[in-house]
Amino acid sequence: MANQEELKKIAVKSIEDDEFRSLLETDPAAAAASLDITLTDEQVESIKAGASKAAEAGSRESKGIVGSVVTHF
């Protein structure tokens, strides 16, 4: 289970790195693993839900996915 500091690390990386953010949106577990962080199934699903909501908004909503990473845990 990723702790709050690890989730912040994922959020910051997703803001700074477009390629990482794309991976986070499609495969959160793999994106986290690239930072040596393990997510629970619940964390993965929450991140996917945040990515889906950002996509539905029709814009490049990095804040949408970042919010799903940080606020739900």
C-alpha positions in Angstrom: 0.0 0.0 0.0 1.4 3.4 -1.0 1.6 5.9 1.8 0.8 9.6 1.6 4.4 10.6 0.8 4.6 8.0 -2.0 1.3 9.2 -3.5 2.6 12.7 -3.5 5.6 11.5 -5.3 3.4 10.0 -8.0 1.3 13.2 -8.2 4.4 15.4 -8.7 5.8 13.0 -11.3 2.5 13.1 -13.2 2.6 16.9 -13.3 6.2 17.0 -14.5 6.3 14.1 -17.0 3.6 13.7 -19.7 4.8 10.2 -20.6 4.5 9.1 -16.9 1.0 10.7 -16.7 -0.1 8.8 -19.7 1.1 5.6 -18.2 -0.6 6.5 -14.9 -3.9 7.0 -16.7 -3.7 3.6 -18.5 -1.8 1.5 -16.0 -1.5 3.1 -12.6 0.2 0.0 -11.1 3.0 0.0 -13.7 3.5 3.7 -13.4 3.8 3.4 -9.6 6.1 0.4 -9.9 8.4 2.5 -12.1 9.0 4.6 -9.0 9.3 1.5 -6.8 5.9 2.1 -5.3 3.2 -0.5 -4.9 -0.5 0.5 -5.1 -3.4 -1.4 -3.6 -6.2 -2.5 -5.9 -8.3 0.3 -4.3 -5.7 2.9 -5.1 -5.4 1.6 -8.7 -9.2 1.8 -9.2 -9.3 5.3 -7.6 -6.6 6.6 -10.0 -8.4 5.0 -13.0 -11.6 6.7 -12.0 -9.9 10.0 -11.7 -8.3 9.6 -15.1 -11.7 8.7 -16.6 -13.3 11.8 -15.1 -10.5 14.0 -16.5 -11.0 12.4 -19.9 -14.7 13.0 -19.8 -14.0 16.7 -19.0 -12.5 16.9 -22.5 -9.3 18.6 -21.6 -5.8 17.9 -20.4 -6.8 17.7 -16.8 -3.6 16.8 -15.0 -5.1 18.2 -11.9 -8.0 15.7 -12.2 -5.7 12.7 -12.0 -3.5 14.3 -9.4 -6.5 14.9 -7.2 -7.5 11.3 -7.5 -4.0 10.3 -6.5 -3.6 12.5 -3.4 -7.1 13.1 -2.0 -8.6 9.6 -1.7 -6.0 8.2 0.6 
